[in-house]
Amino acid sequence: MEHFDVIIVGAGVSGIGAACHLRTKCPDRTFVILEGRSAIGGTWDLFRYPGIRSDSDMHTFGYSFKPWKSEKSIADGESILAYLGETASEYDVTPHIRFGRLVTSAAWSTGEARWTVEAERDNSEDVRFTCNFLFMCSGYYSYAGGYTPEFAGIEQFRGRVIHPQAWPEDLDYAGKRVAVIGSGATAMTLVPAMAEKAASVTMIQRSPTYVISRPARDAIANRLRRLLPERLAYAVTRWKNVMMQRYLYRTTRVKPEKIKSLLLDAARKQLGDEYVDRHFTPTYNPWDQRLCLIPDGDLFKAIKGGKAEVVTGTIAGFGADTVRLASGEDVRADILVTATGLKLEVLGGVGVSVDGEPVRFSETLCYKGMMYADVPNFANVFGYVNASWTLRADLTCEYVCRVLNRMKETGTRQCAPRLREKDRIMERRPWIVDFMPGYMARSMHLFPRQGDRDPWRNTQNYLEDRKIVYRQPLTDGVLSFSNPGSAETSLDTEQPKAAGARDAA
């Protein structure tokens, strides 16, 4: 059974980033990445539907340490995969990946101060690894399949029915009539992409979604790259976009009507008042659910060009080549795409236990959005829902490296957040607040809870989280370092130090 200082679960954006941070900030630690699939990339390797792209700019979705060099800041999936592969190669991460190792369980032993991790090897035999620190980078949705609601009578439809998460390589939709059910980011990516070859593409939505159009190329970023050194230009662009994202989101919270008017006015200039009032005017405020980005207005262009249309209404049934709406309207289709969302999953479905007791994460408090009360030597990457995922992933990796290095400095083998007496009576809140699209509402009860005060909040605020990582000390009276079998040592108390520990810096 192989032992490593750190095991990283998942070789997607988060896992590759975690490995790169370890290589540069904890170069003396041994690590391995366990990946259930046969390639790196995570989401960007799994999803293969037409037009797959980022819905965040790559200057913030890219890593802080690896400049995005392409002219396009809204990038296609193939370019993102190439970027991840290049990053893994540059930081010599690839040799540390074990493909075909699907992690199923992890058990912590306080007496041994280590995790025992079990994985299925290539869907056949079980294999085991041990480590001192377990770093979960497996995302937040199930790779086994997407979410499809029960559509009564769908068996009547004689064409192909496809979910974007399992896109068939042999699908030929040229000259075919396509109906896409859904109004989220995936649907709005699919419609203009498929409209290039299909005879027609109809997006069927139960209710409208807010849409914002941005240029696929960032003119300021590309100009800065010509004037400044590469890394400086990237850093400036990254901060520019961070602040723009934060300003937009903050304004939706305090002046929602202002942002609503701006979004709807921009859409009306492209499609006219009647079309926007009917199909692009939601009943909720912007960012109560996700705001969908369309690069260069591609969805609007497809609609204006007559290659795509949007239909709003409730599905009542199906015919051999039709989708029937409750309004009495029929949508003709040869191919049906159910872009109806994801199935959320906590920690990739891995069963976690501490000293033989299963950890019920739905009853567990998160610490700074990345660790969990009374779960030792364990961290999880969960990015932002209101900004680029990788902004939070980078910060989490930075923090984990700080923790690992402090454990080395103090000679301690165990680190865990511990609830103080005053923390035990605080209000418990959902993992995510003020943002509840359908795919989250269905599964949020499965996720950890957050408190009403620091350090138990999951802020979903990059600027606040930077303070946590770069400015706040580890000595907060909550994060406790110890050696198993001896008195537990909190870095900001006068408790006896663990055997062999040196004074904390």
C-alpha positions in Angstrom: 0.0 0.0 0.0 1.6 3.2 -1.2 1.8 6.2 1.2 2.0 9.9 0.2 2.1 13.1 2.2 -0.9 14.4 0.2 -3.5 12.7 -2.0 -5.4 14.9 -4.4 -8.7 13.5 -5.7 -9.5 14.7 -9.3 -7.4 15.8 -12.2 -9.6 18.6 -13.4 -9.0 22.4 -13.1 -8.9 22.2 -9.3 -6.7 19.1 -9.1 -4.1 20.2 -11.6 -4.0 23.6 -9.9 -3.5 21.9 -6.4 -0.6 19.9 -7.7 1.1 22.9 -9.2 0.8 24.8 -5.9 2.3 21.8 -4.0 5.2 21.7 -6.5 6.1 25.3 -5.9 5.1 25.9 -2.2 5.6 22.5 -0.6 8.3 21.0 -2.9 9.4 18.5 -0.3 6.0 16.8 0.0 5.1 13.6 -1.9 1.8 13.6 -3.6 -0.4 11.7 -6.1 -3.5 12.6 -8.0 -6.2 9.9 -8.2 -8.4 10.4 -11.2 -11.3 8.1 -12.1 -11.2 8.9 -15.8 -8.5 8.2 -18.3 -7.5 11.8 -19.0 -7.0 15.1 -17.3 -9.5 17.9 -17.7 -12.5 17.0 -15.5 -15.5 19.0 -16.9 -13.6 19.9 -20.0 -12.8 16.3 -20.9 -16.3 15.0 -19.9 -18.5 17.4 -21.8 -18.2 17.1 -25.6 -21.3 18.8 -26.9 -21.1 21.3 -29.8 -19.8 24.8 -28.8 -18.6 23.7 -25.3 -16.9 26.8 -23.8 -16.2 28.7 -20.7 -18.9 31.0 -19.3 -16.2 33.1 -17.5 -13.4 35.0 -19.0 -10.1 33.0 -19.0 -8.1 35.7 -17.3 -10.0 34.9 -14.1 -10.9 31.2 -14.9 -7.2 30.6 -15.7 -4.7 30.0 -12.9 -3.1 33.0 -11.1 0.3 31.5 -11.9 -0.2 30.6 -15.5 -1.1 33.4 -18.0 -3.8 32.9 -20.5 -2.2 33.7 -23.9 -4.9 33.3 -26.4 -6.6 36.3 -28.1 -10.0 34.9 -27.1 -10.9 35.4 -23.4 -14.1 33.3 -23.8 -12.5 30.1 -24.8 -13.8 26.8 -26.3 -13.4 23.5 -24.5 -10.5 22.3 -26.7 -8.5 25.4 -25.9 -9.1 25.0 -22.2 -8.0 21.4 -22.3 -4.8 22.4 -24.1 -4.2 25.0 -21.4 -4.6 22.4 -18.7 -2.3 20.0 -20.4 0.3 22.7 -20.9 0.1 23.6 -17.3 0.5 20.0 -16.1 3.5 19.6 -18.3 5.2 22.8 -17.3 4.9 22.0 -13.6 5.8 18.3 -14.1 2.4 17.2 -12.7 1.5 14.5 -15.2 3.8 11.8 -13.8 2.0 12.1 -10.5 -1.4 11.2 -11.9 -2.9 7.7 -11.5 -5.7 7.4 -14.1 -8.5 4.9 -13.8 -8.6 5.3 -10.0 -12.1 6.2 -8.9 -12.0 7.1 -5.2 -14.9 5.5 -3.2 -14.0 6.0 0.4 -11.6 7.6 2.8 -11.1 6.7 6.5 -9.1 8.8 9.0 -7.3 7.2 11.9 -6.3 9.5 14.7 -3.9 6.9 16.2 -2.0 6.7 13.0 -2.6 10.3 11.9 -3.4 9.2 8.3 -6.1 8.6 5.8 -6.7 5.3 4.1 -8.1 5.9 0.7 -9.9 3.2 -1.3 -10.4 3.4 -5.0 -11.7 1.2 -7.8 -9.0 0.5 -10.4 -10.3 0.6 -13.9 -13.7 -0.5 -12.7 -12.3 -3.9 -11.6 -10.2 -4.3 -8.5 -10.0 -2.2 -5.4 -6.8 -0.5 -4.5 -5.7 1.4 -1.3 -3.4 4.3 -0.6 -2.6 6.2 2.6 -1.7 9.8 3.1 -1.4 12.4 5.9 -3.5 15.0 4.1 -6.5 14.5 1.8 -7.3 17.2 -0.7 -10.6 16.8 -2.5 -10.7 18.4 -6.0 -13.5 16.4 -7.5 -16.0 19.2 -8.2 -19.6 19.4 -7.1 -21.6 17.3 -9.6 -21.9 13.6 -10.5 -20.0 12.4 -13.5 -22.2 9.4 -13.8 -25.0 11.3 -15.5 -26.9 14.6 -15.7 -30.3 15.5 -14.4 -33.3 14.9 -16.5 -36.8 15.4 -15.1 -39.6 13.0 -15.7 -41.2 14.0 -19.0 -44.6 12.3 -19.2 -45.0 10.6 -22.6 -41.4 11.1 -23.8 -41.4 7.5 -25.0 -43.7 8.6 -27.8 -40.9 10.6 -29.3 -39.2 8.6 -32.1 -36.1 10.7 -32.6 -32.9 10.6 -30.5 -33.0 12.0 -27.0 -29.6 13.2 -25.7 -28.3 14.7 -22.5 -25.3 17.1 -23.1 -23.3 15.2 -20.4 -23.4 12.1 -22.5 -23.0 13.5 -26.0 -22.7 10.7 -28.6 -19.7 11.0 -31.0 -21.8 9.6 -33.9 -24.6 12.2 -33.8 -25.2 13.8 -37.2 -27.5 16.8 -36.8 -26.8 18.5 -40.1 -30.1 19.4 -41.8 -32.1 18.1 -38.8 -34.7 19.9 -36.6 -33.4 20.1 -33.1 -35.2 21.0 -29.9 -33.2 21.9 -26.8 -35.0 21.8 -23.5 -33.5 24.2 -21.0 -32.5 27.8 -20.6 -29.2 27.7 -18.7 -25.6 28.1 -19.9 -25.5 24.7 -21.6 -28.7 25.4 -23.6 -27.5 28.9 -24.6 -24.2 27.4 -25.8 -25.8 24.6 -27.7 -28.4 26.6 -29.6 -26.1 28.9 -31.7 -23.5 26.2 -32.1 -25.9 23.6 -33.5 -27.7 26.3 -35.6 -24.7 26.5 -37.9 -25.5 23.0 -39.3 -29.0 22.1 -38.2 -32.1 22.9 -40.3 -33.5 24.7 -37.2 -32.9 24.8 -33.5 -35.6 25.7 -30.9 -34.8 26.4 -27.3 -37.8 25.4 -25.2 -37.7 27.0 -21.8 -40.1 26.9 -18.9 -39.1 30.4 -17.8 -36.7 33.1 -19.1 -33.1 33.6 -18.0 -31.0 36.8 -17.9 -28.5 37.0 -20.7 -25.5 39.2 -21.0 -23.4 39.6 -24.2 -19.7 40.2 -24.1 -17.0 40.2 -26.7 -15.2 36.9 -27.0 -11.9 38.9 -27.2 -10.9 41.3 -24.5 -9.5 44.3 -26.4 -7.9 45.8 -23.3 -6.2 42.5 -22.4 -4.8 42.0 -25.9 -3.5 45.6 -25.9 -1.8 45.2 -22.5 -0.1 42.0 -23.8 1.5 44.1 -26.5 2.6 46.8 -24.1 3.6 45.0 -20.9 5.5 41.9 -19.9 3.3 38.8 -20.2 2.8 38.1 -16.5 2.2 41.8 -15.6 -0.3 42.2 -18.4 -2.1 39.0 -17.2 -2.2 40.2 -13.6 -3.6 43.6 -14.5 -6.3 42.1 -16.7 -7.1 39.5 -14.0 -7.7 42.3 -11.5 -9.7 44.4 -13.9 -12.0 41.5 -14.6 -12.2 40.5 -10.9 -13.3 44.0 -10.0 -15.8 44.2 -12.9 -17.3 40.8 -11.8 -17.5 42.0 -8.2 -19.1 45.3 -9.1 -21.7 43.7 -11.3 -22.6 41.1 -8.7 -22.7 43.7 -5.8 -24.9 46.0 -7.8 -27.4 43.2 -8.5 -27.7 42.9 -4.7 -28.2 46.6 -3.8 -29.7 48.0 -7.1 -31.2 45.0 -8.9 -33.6 47.2 -11.0 -30.6 49.1 -12.4 -28.9 45.9 -13.6 -32.2 44.4 -14.8 -32.8 47.5 -17.0 -29.3 47.4 -18.4 -29.6 43.7 -19.3 -33.1 44.0 -20.8 -32.3 47.2 -22.8 -29.2 45.5 -24.3 -31.3 42.5 -25.3 -34.1 44.7 -26.8 -31.6 46.4 -29.1 -30.9 43.0 -30.6 -34.3 41.3 -30.6 -37.0 44.0 -30.0 -39.3 44.7 -27.1 -41.9 42.0 -27.8 -39.4 39.1 -28.1 -37.5 40.1 -25.0 -40.6 40.7 -22.9 -41.8 37.3 -23.8 -38.6 35.2 -23.7 -35.8 37.1 -22.0 -37.5 38.8 -19.0 -37.3 36.7 -15.8 -39.6 37.1 -12.8 -36.6 37.2 -10.4 -33.7 39.6 -10.0 -30.3 39.2 -11.7 -28.0 36.8 -9.9 -30.8 35.3 -7.9 -30.1 32.6 -10.4 -27.2 32.4 -12.8 -26.6 35.1 -15.3 -25.8 33.5 -18.7 -23.0 34.9 -20.9 -23.2 34.8 -24.6 -20.0 35.7 -26.5 -20.3 38.2 -29.2 -24.1 37.9 -28.9 -24.0 34.6 -30.8 -27.5 33.5 -29.5 -29.1 36.8 -30.5 -27.5 36.5 -34.0 -28.8 33.0 -34.5 -32.3 34.1 -33.5 -32.2 37.2 -35.7 -30.8 35.1 -38.6 -33.8 32.7 -38.4 -31.7 29.7 -37.6 -32.9 29.5 -34.0 -35.9 30.5 -31.9 -37.0 30.5 -28.3 -40.3 29.1 -27.1 -41.4 29.7 -23.5 -44.0 27.4 -21.9 -44.7 24.2 -20.0 -44.2 20.9 -21.8 -47.5 18.9 -21.9 -46.4 15.9 -23.9 -44.7 14.4 -27.0 -45.5 13.1 -30.4 -43.4 11.1 -32.8 -41.6 14.2 -33.9 -43.1 16.9 -31.7 -42.9 18.5 -28.3 -46.3 19.6 -27.2 -46.7 22.7 -25.0 -49.5 23.4 -22.6 -50.3 26.4 -24.7 -51.3 24.1 -27.6 -48.2 25.0 -29.6 -46.2 22.1 -31.1 -42.4 22.2 -31.7 -41.3 19.9 -34.5 -38.0 18.0 -33.9 -35.9 15.1 -35.1 -33.5 15.4 -32.2 -34.3 16.3 -28.6 -31.6 17.6 -26.3 -32.4 17.7 -22.6 -30.1 20.5 -21.3 -31.8 20.3 -17.9 -28.9 20.5 -15.6 -26.6 18.6 -13.3 -26.9 16.1 -10.4 -25.0 17.7 -7.6 -22.8 15.4 -5.5 -20.9 16.1 -2.3 -17.2 15.4 -2.5 -17.6 13.2 -5.6 -19.7 10.7 -3.7 -16.8 9.6 -1.6 -17.7 8.1 1.8 -15.7 9.8 4.5 -15.2 8.5 8.1 -13.2 9.6 11.1 -12.2 7.0 13.6 -14.8 4.6 12.3 -17.7 7.2 12.5 -19.2 8.3 9.1 -19.0 12.0 8.5 -22.5 13.4 7.7 -21.5 16.5 5.8 -25.0 17.8 5.7 -24.7 18.2 9.4 -21.2 19.5 9.4 -20.0 23.2 9.5 -17.6 24.4 6.9 -14.5 26.4 7.9 -13.6 29.2 5.6 -15.5 27.4 2.8 -12.7 24.8 2.5 -12.3 22.7 5.6 -14.8 21.1 8.0 -15.3 21.0 11.7 -13.6 18.0 13.4 -12.4 16.5 10.1 -8.6 16.4 10.4 -6.1 17.0 7.6 -8.9 17.4 5.0 -9.8 20.2 2.5 -12.1 20.6 -0.4 -12.2 23.0 -3.4 -15.5 24.5 -4.0 -15.3 27.5 -6.3 -17.5 30.5 -6.7 -21.1 30.5 -8.1 -21.0 34.2 -8.8 -17.5 34.5 -10.3 -14.9 32.3 -11.9 -14.4 28.9 -10.2 -10.6 29.0 -10.3 -10.4 32.2 -8.3 -11.5 30.3 -5.2 -9.6 27.2 -6.2 -6.3 29.1 -6.3 -7.0 30.6 -2.9 -7.9 27.3 -1.3 -4.7 25.7 -2.7 -2.7 28.6 -1.2 -4.3 28.1 2.2 -3.7 24.4 2.2 -0.1 24.9 1.4 0.1 27.4 4.4 -1.4 24.7 6.6 1.0 22.0 5.4 4.0 24.2 6.0 2.8 25.2 9.4 2.4 21.6 10.4 6.0 21.0 9.3 7.2 24.1 11.2 5.4 23.0 14.4 6.2 19.3 14.1 2.5 18.4 14.2 0.8 15.7 12.3 -2.9 16.7 12.7 -4.8 19.8 11.9 -8.6 20.3 12.2 -11.0 23.2 12.8 -12.7 22.8 16.3 -16.0 24.4 17.3 -15.7 26.8 20.3 -18.6 26.9 22.8 -19.9 30.1 21.3 -19.9 28.5 17.8 -22.1 25.6 18.8 -25.1 27.9 19.3 -24.7 30.1 16.2 -27.3 30.1 13.4 -26.7 27.4 10.8 -27.2 28.5 7.1 -27.2 26.6 3.8 -23.8 26.1 2.0 -24.9 28.7 -0.6 -27.3 31.6 0.1 -28.8 34.3 -2.2 -28.4 32.1 -5.2 -30.6 29.1 -5.8 -31.1 27.9 -9.4 -33.0 24.6 -9.8 -29.9 22.3 -9.9 -28.8 23.7 -6.5 -32.3 23.8 -4.9 -32.7 20.1 -5.6 -29.5 19.1 -3.7 -28.5 21.9 -1.3 -29.8 19.8 1.7 -26.9 17.4 1.0 -24.2 19.9 1.4 -22.4 21.2 4.5 -23.7 24.1 6.5 -22.2 27.5 7.2 -22.4 29.7 10.2 -23.4 33.3 10.7 -19.9 34.5 11.6 -16.3 34.0 10.7 -14.5 31.7 10.3 -17.5 29.5 9.6 -18.9 31.5 6.7 -18.7 30.4 3.0 -18.4 34.0 1.8 -18.5 33.5 -2.0 -16.6 36.8 -2.1 -13.1 36.8 -3.6 -12.0 40.0 -2.0 -13.0 38.8 1.5 -11.4 35.4 0.9 -8.1 37.0 -0.1 -7.9 38.5 3.4 -8.5 35.1 4.9 -5.7 33.5 2.8 -3.1 36.3 2.7 -3.7 38.5 5.7 -5.4 36.6 8.5 -3.1 34.4 10.6 -3.7 30.7 11.1 -3.8 31.4 14.8 -7.5 32.1 15.1 -8.5 30.0 18.1 -10.3 27.5 15.8 -7.8 25.8 13.7 -6.1 23.3 16.0 -2.7 21.5 15.4 -1.8 18.5 17.4 0.0 15.1 17.5 -2.3 12.2 18.1 -2.1 10.8 21.6 -0.9 14.1 23.1 -2.5 17.3 24.3 -4.0 19.1 21.4 -2.3 22.3 20.5 -4.1 25.4 19.3 -1.8 27.9 17.8 -3.3 30.9 19.6 -3.7 29.5 23.1 -1.5 28.6 26.1 -2.2 24.9 25.9 0.8 22.6 26.1 2.6 22.2 22.9 2.6 18.8 21.2 5.6 16.7 21.6 8.4 17.8 19.3 6.6 21.0 18.3 8.5 24.2 17.9 7.1 27.6 18.6 4.8 28.7 15.7 6.2 31.5 13.6 
